[in-house]
Amino acid sequence: MNPNSKAFRILAPLLLFVVLIGTWEAAVNVFKIQQLILPKPSEVLNAIIQGFKSGVYSKHLAVTAQEVVIGYALGVSFGIALGTPIALSRTFEVMVYPYLLALQTMPKIALAPLMMIWVGFGIESKILITMIVAIFPVLVNVIVGLRAVESDRIALMRSLKGGAWDELIWVRLPSAAPYIFAGMKTSVVLALLGAIAAEFVGAEAGLGYLMSQLMFKLDTPGVFAILVVLSVVGVSLYLLADWAHRKTVFWDAAAHEPWTPKQ
């Protein structure tokens, strides 16, 4: 089967998933591993079913999803808004970029207690942490993308008497769009991680809060179930961002072609 075919890209991961789950189930049975240490996949599946059936998972998932969506949207917006003047103005870059870099190097989990002191244990503090986590990948890609424009295109626009605004809208942004979406795809996964980390520190609801409660109860199947749900959510968000990339940046051939190894 052709590795670049659509059927192979769907069936190969599914086959590997079945093999891994079967090996996991068999290993737990053969070595008689305690549920507290490593539950069976069937026990994890049952925990997922019961969690959604009772409505507990749905309730906390809705809270985490709200934190991720709002925080991600704010992070992308601020990343583009800050990255654009940094890319186009050396003065603005010298003034602002060192502070943004310092914020990025600071452990985000260390900011969570401060955010909770400032805005409380509600959803607002989780949104702020998520926003901070999501900003930098978009910011960096905006800067790189706006500066990676071919000089011939800039010269052509200027020869047509185009101003700075025309140059940004018609030349720089279309060329930078693949870079920006690459940053957005990275940020959407980091946004989920940021929201969960903030919920671990202190929260009233959310999947991270629920996981911490299950850990205190030594409910290992429940903890694994939350991890599975988070993995599905993370993959779904990434695929959604990738779909938006392919549909929006239709002129980016690399986004539409399957990966092929270099010769």
MARBARO-525631 format. One record per residue (C-alpha): residue in three letters; x, y, z. Coordinates in pm, whole numbers, padded with zeros to 5 digits, always signed. Layout:
ALAXYZ
...
end
This chain:
MET+00000+00000+00000
ASN+00126+00345-00090
PRO+00239+00524+00231
ASN+00114+00853+00085
SER-00235+00723+00010
LYS-00530+00840+00217
ALA-00625+00482+00310
PHE-00278+00410+00448
ARG-00272+00733+00651
ILE-00599+00626+00814
LEU-00550+00250+00853
ALA-00186+00249+00968
PRO-00245+00455+01288
LEU-00561+00254+01364
LEU-00375-00074+01327
LEU-00095+00046+01554
PHE-00356+00165+01807
VAL-00520-00179+01817
VAL-00182-00349+01863
LEU-00080-00115+02146
ILE-00413-00147+02329
GLY-00408-00526+02292
THR-00052-00542+02424
TRP-00143-00316+02716
GLU-00446-00528+02812
ALA-00250-00851+02783
ALA+00045-00719+02985
VAL-00179-00614+03274
ASN-00346-00956+03278
VAL-00026-01160+03242
PHE+00181-00969+03498
LYS-00120-00911+03728
ILE-00050-00538+03763
GLN-00265-00368+04024
GLN-00530-00124+03905
LEU-00380+00148+04127
ILE-00057+00132+03926
LEU-00181+00064+03573
PRO-00549-00003+03490
LYS-00661-00210+03194
PRO-00774-00027+02879
SER-01117-00180+02933
GLU-01132-00021+03279
VAL-01029+00315+03136
LEU-01297+00284+02866
ASN-01557+00204+03132
ALA-01448+00511+03332
ILE-01490+00728+03020
ILE-01837+00588+02950
GLN-01952+00628+03310
GLY-01802+00978+03334
PHE-01990+01105+03030
LYS-02302+00908+03120
SER-02318+01077+03460
GLY-02257+01418+03304
VAL-01950+01489+03519
TYR-01702+01484+03229
SER-01926+01693+03007
LYS-01961+01960+03275
HIS-01587+01994+03335
LEU-01500+01959+02966
ALA-01726+02254+02887
VAL-01536+02470+03138
THR-01194+02371+03003
ALA-01310+02420+02644
GLN-01431+02771+02726
GLU-01095+02857+02884
VAL-00903+02721+02585
VAL-01117+02884+02316
ILE-01122+03231+02474
GLY-00759+03221+02586
TYR-00644+03091+02246
ALA-00841+03356+02058
LEU-00691+03629+02275
GLY-00343+03483+02244
VAL-00361+03468+01865
SER-00503+03820+01845
PHE-00235+03970+02069
GLY+00037+03764+01897
ILE-00056+03910+01558
ALA-00112+04259+01699
LEU+00230+04266+01870
GLY+00423+04069+01608
THR+00328+04297+01320
PRO+00481+04622+01453
ILE+00783+04428+01585
ALA+00845+04286+01236
LEU+00801+04621+01064
SER+00965+04859+01312
ARG+01314+04814+01448
THR+01245+05075+01715
PHE+00937+04894+01841
GLU+01128+04564+01840
VAL+01411+04704+02053
MET+01163+04853+02301
VAL+00911+04571+02339
TYR+01058+04237+02231
PRO+01297+04189+02529
TYR+01002+04211+02769
LEU+00800+03963+02568
LEU+01098+03728+02562
ALA+01134+03761+02939
LEU+00766+03677+02982
GLN+00807+03371+02760
THR+01107+03238+02953
MET+00921+03272+03282
PRO+00758+02942+03392
LYS+00386+02990+03327
ILE+00291+02771+03619
ALA+00466+03026+03845
LEU+00230+03296+03716
ALA-00083+03097+03800
PRO-00087+03178+04176
LEU-00044+03549+04096
MET-00328+03542+03845
MET-00553+03380+04102
ILE-00465+03644+04359
TRP-00538+03921+04108
VAL-00857+03788+03943
GLY-00968+03499+04165
PHE-01004+03122+04126
GLY-01268+03150+03854
ILE-01234+03103+03482
GLU-01074+03445+03427
SER-00734+03345+03572
LYS-00725+03030+03355
ILE-00804+03236+03045
LEU-00517+03474+03121
ILE-00268+03189+03164
THR-00392+03024+02845
MET-00359+03352+02657
ILE-00001+03405+02777
VAL+00096+03051+02674
ALA-00063+03090+02329
ILE+00087+03428+02238
PHE+00453+03350+02176
PRO+00441+03085+01898
VAL+00210+03311+01696
LEU+00420+03617+01774
VAL+00744+03457+01655
ASN+00589+03320+01338
VAL+00429+03653+01256
ILE+00769+03824+01284
VAL+00946+03559+01074
GLY+00669+03547+00814
LEU+00642+03923+00763
ARG+01018+03947+00720
ALA+01048+03646+00488
VAL+00888+03824+00193
GLU+01079+03813-00135
SER+01241+04148-00206
ASP+01116+04141-00567
ARG+00756+04149-00447
ILE+00823+04447-00224
ALA+01002+04625-00509
LEU+00709+04557-00743
MET+00455+04699-00498
ARG+00666+05010-00444
SER+00711+05055-00818
LEU+00330+05060-00844
LYS+00323+05346-00590
GLY+00181+05125-00319
GLY+00206+05260+00034
ALA+00305+05085+00356
TRP-00053+04969+00416
ASP-00083+04823+00066
GLU+00251+04651+00111
LEU+00133+04493+00438
ILE-00211+04381+00315
TRP-00128+04265-00038
VAL+00230+04140-00006
ARG+00350+04072+00346
LEU+00040+03917+00504
PRO-00031+03669+00218
SER+00335+03562+00226
ALA+00333+03536+00605
ALA+00003+03345+00628
PRO+00163+02995+00619
TYR+00398+03098+00901
ILE+00114+03246+01104
PHE-00100+02934+01074
ALA+00200+02719+01170
GLY+00224+02923+01489
MET-00150+02895+01545
LYS-00135+02515+01517
THR+00139+02506+01779
SER-00045+02751+02005
VAL-00372+02560+02005
VAL-00206+02259+02169
LEU-00011+02476+02414
ALA-00334+02658+02503
LEU-00487+02330+02621
LEU-00176+02250+02826
GLY-00180+02597+02979
ALA-00544+02570+03082
ILE-00491+02228+03245
ALA-00178+02345+03428
ALA-00364+02648+03562
GLU-00651+02425+03679
PHE-00402+02208+03868
VAL-00283+02506+04070
GLY-00630+02612+04175
ALA-00972+02593+04018
GLU-01337+02535+04086
ALA-01409+02331+03771
GLY-01241+02192+03459
LEU-01074+01869+03353
GLY-00750+01960+03532
TYR-00946+02021+03852
LEU-01133+01693+03806
MET-00809+01504+03746
SER-00657+01639+04068
GLN-00967+01528+04258
LEU-00943+01178+04109
MET-00574+01157+04199
PHE-00654+01236+04562
LYS-00910+00952+04554
LEU-00649+00718+04395
ASP-00889+00661+04106
THR-00626+00563+03850
PRO-00874+00454+03577
GLY-01044+00792+03612
VAL-00712+00975+03577
PHE-00628+00774+03264
ALA-00976+00846+03131
ILE-00921+01221+03167
LEU-00585+01186+02991
VAL-00757+01008+02701
VAL-01023+01280+02680
LEU-00755+01551+02683
SER-00562+01370+02408
VAL-00873+01351+02191
VAL-00949+01719+02253
GLY-00590+01820+02174
VAL-00576+01620+01850
SER-00918+01754+01747
LEU-00810+02113+01806
TYR-00492+02061+01606
LEU-00681+01900+01317
LEU-00930+02187+01322
ALA-00645+02441+01303
ASP-00484+02239+01022
TRP-00815+02231+00833
ALA-00847+02610+00871
HIS-00491+02643+00741
ARG-00563+02439+00429
LYS-00891+02615+00359
THR-00772+02969+00428
VAL-00418+02964+00288
PHE-00520+02789-00034
TRP-00212+02915-00217
ASP+00025+02731+00021
ALA+00106+02412-00171
ALA+00294+02258+00122
ALA-00026+02252+00329
HIS-00208+02038+00070
GLU+00059+01789-00031
PRO+00127+01467+00165
TRP+00466+01435+00326
THR+00728+01264+00113
PRO+01085+01181+00222
LYS+01369+01363+00055
GLN+01563+01161-00197
end
